[in-house]
Amino acid sequence: MTELLSIGDFARATHLSVKALRHYHEQGLLEPARIDRASGYRRYALAQIPTAQIIRRFRDLGMPLDDIRAVLHTSDLAARNELIGGHLRRLERELASTRDAVASLRDLIEHPEVVAPVEHRRLPARRAAAVTADVDVADIDAWYHGALGELYALLDTVRAVPSGPAGGIYADELFSLERGSATVYLPVAAGLRPAGRVRLTELPPVELAVILHEGPEQGVDRAYGALADYVGRHALAVDGPIHEFYPVNRHHTADQARWRTEIGWPIFATAAPAEPGRRGTGRGREG
């Protein structure tokens, strides 16, 4: 007869708590070898110890229970390896994000002041192919990448060349209420036939104070803070959405260190129009 362990002994053998074992039973992840009908006591087989150890290691790596269940229950080796590999890739992305956050914090501590020139830029009305939607802040990055990818794909399809860098216009509500209108666009010299979410629009003239953020999106808040400080100290701010420009982004290079994003804060009309072809400082999300 197969030797069975009480749930307490099995917990000691596997370093999984009794509470965890009961939860895994309820979730269909690790069912006891036998349950006493009279007492309800759970009994586990010695052969289940390796499975419990695998579950524990997957949980230590933060794998969701549904994924662990799929790994344990599938007999398809390729499918099992893909599930495990997918989770490891997620962990690698999270680790890279943590490293970026640590580097950004260290830079903030060691260099609390952002030293970057601020340019006043007056933009005329411009024609653009654009995607506009009301977006939650939590979804803005995924929406932005998708929208800009759609714009580039459309222009590539019709063999059209943008007449200027990609840009974005973001309503105040996105920052204050965590949901609001967002527009991502590519300036175009000639009319395009609308397709999918892309529509042709006329961007209104605007005057901006513009600062450059160089590199990946991590740390762009520091450029925003420096620009707000400049605009506030000079009493220039007017109501209006934030503008961003992406002269160098993922569409141009996968090297995030080369990305450039320009952030524009609406201000009073204080300067003469910029010379044709003049470029300001910039930061690039991607596009």
C-alpha angles and dihedrals in degrees: 000000000000111000113242130202127214115244089255093053091044089052090053092047095051103029089236114130122241088244091054092047091051090049093049089050091052090049093051091243101116115008120192118254089235139005119204107236094210101045102020090230115158121228125194130202122236088236089065093064095087090050091051090049091052090050091050093052093047090050090049086057091050097248112165116248092242090058092047090050091051091049093050096044101044121091092191105103094198092051091047093050091048091053092050093042092049091054092047090052090052089052091051091052091049090049091051090049091050091050090050091050091050092049091048092050092048091050090049091052095045096040108028093166120074108216109197132131119250118217128199109224129184114201124195124218110291137193114234144171104235147177116210130184144147104257138184114236089236089060100039098100095050091043092048094051092047095047095047091046089053091051094050091045092053093050091047090051093055092036093240124152121218113246092218143359122304115264146184136214118204126190121230090244090069089064100035103034101022092239130070149115119313128183127190117187150170117215112237130193096208134035120274129201108251114246133177109335093340117110133173114246141171112236112215122237114267141175117221143182103226131199130181128238113191124202133010125352091261108106098017088128088072091060089048090052093049091049092049089050091052095047092045095049091050094043091230104130122121130178115275144100125293116256127210129187126199109200092161118028143138091294088065102036141359089217103102091195088069096051117116127196126182118206118204125198116194113245142169115288099264107145141056116260114282117259114263111273093012113145126205134204113298150188124198130217097181135270 
